[in-house]
Amino acid sequence: MRATVENRVVRVRAKSVWQDTVTHQGKSVWRYGMRFTGISADDWDAVIRFTTDKPVADENKAQEELVTVRMTPDDANRLLPQLLQNRLLAMLVERRRLAPLQDRITPLVQYFYSGIVRHGDKLMHRLTIQSKVVGNEGDEMYETRFVFDDKGENVTILN
């Protein structure tokens, strides 16, 4: 879910631990108690600053400019051409960072778009894909960084 803390939008995974109804401005509304099950370190810091009555805004302006945007699978499906997605996922499968792709099974990946960067002498899009391989001996998590051009033809793995 997305939450707004002062002017900052934070993305969290949460689990409902209680719920009830209360009266707010003369209307009956639902109220929920949530427990975080997943939150980035920067977003957690913002929540802690807010709950301890400290300024939520980051002190470091350069860090603000380099904030990574997490893409939901819906965002990736809308914004990344399907051919490029297939190519990136195939590269992960080839490197054994993702199980072989199957129809009707959604791959275990998360996309993080970092904007346009200079790579060599060209401007390229930077994308990080977190992938997971489930195995008999446990799960393996991987983080793979890619850069690619506007057309998605020139793709490079950075790590």
PECOR-V448709 format. One record per pair of residues at least 4 apart in sequence whose ideal C-beta (glycine too) atoms are under 6 Angstrom apart, sorted by the first residue. I is the first residue (numbers start at 1). J is the second residue. D is the distance in Angstrom with one decimal. If there is no record, write none. Layout:
BEGIN
<<I J D> <I J D>>
END
This chain:
BEGIN
<<2 9 5.7> <2 11 5.5> <3 10 5.3> <4 9 5.6> <5 10 5.8> <5 46 5.4> <5 50 4.8> <5 56 5.6> <6 56 4.3> <8 46 5.3> <8 56 5.6> <10 43 3.9> <11 70 5.8> <12 36 5.5> <12 39 4.5> <13 37 4.6> <13 38 3.5> <14 34 4.1> <14 36 5.5> <15 35 5.1> <15 37 5.3> <16 32 5.4> <16 34 5.9> <17 33 5.0> <17 35 5.1> <18 33 4.2> <19 32 4.9> <20 31 5.6> <21 28 5.3> <21 30 5.8> <22 31 5.2> <23 28 6.0> <24 29 4.8> <39 43 5.0> <39 44 4.9> <46 56 5.1> <49 54 4.3> <49 56 5.1> <50 56 5.1> <58 63 5.6> <58 64 5.4> <68 112 5.0> <68 114 5.1> <69 113 5.1> <70 112 5.4> <71 75 4.0> <71 76 5.0> <71 111 3.9> <71 113 5.4> <75 79 5.6> <76 80 5.1> <76 111 4.6> <80 84 5.2> <80 85 5.0> <81 152 5.8> <84 152 3.7> <89 107 5.8> <92 97 4.4> <92 98 3.8> <92 131 5.3> <93 98 5.0> <93 100 5.6> <97 131 5.0> <97 142 4.1> <97 144 5.9> <98 107 5.9> <98 131 4.5> <99 133 5.6> <108 132 4.0> <109 129 5.3> <109 131 4.9> <110 130 4.5> <111 129 5.8> <112 128 4.2> <113 127 5.5> <114 126 4.1> <116 123 5.2> <116 125 5.9> <117 126 4.8> <119 124 4.3> <119 147 4.7> <124 147 4.0> <124 149 5.9> <125 148 5.5> <126 147 5.3> <127 146 4.9> <128 145 5.0> <129 144 5.3> <130 143 5.2> <131 142 4.9> <132 139 5.8> <132 141 5.5> <133 140 4.7> <134 139 5.2> <145 158 4.1> <145 159 5.4> <146 157 5.8> <147 156 5.1> <148 152 5.4> <148 155 4.4> <149 154 4.6>>
END
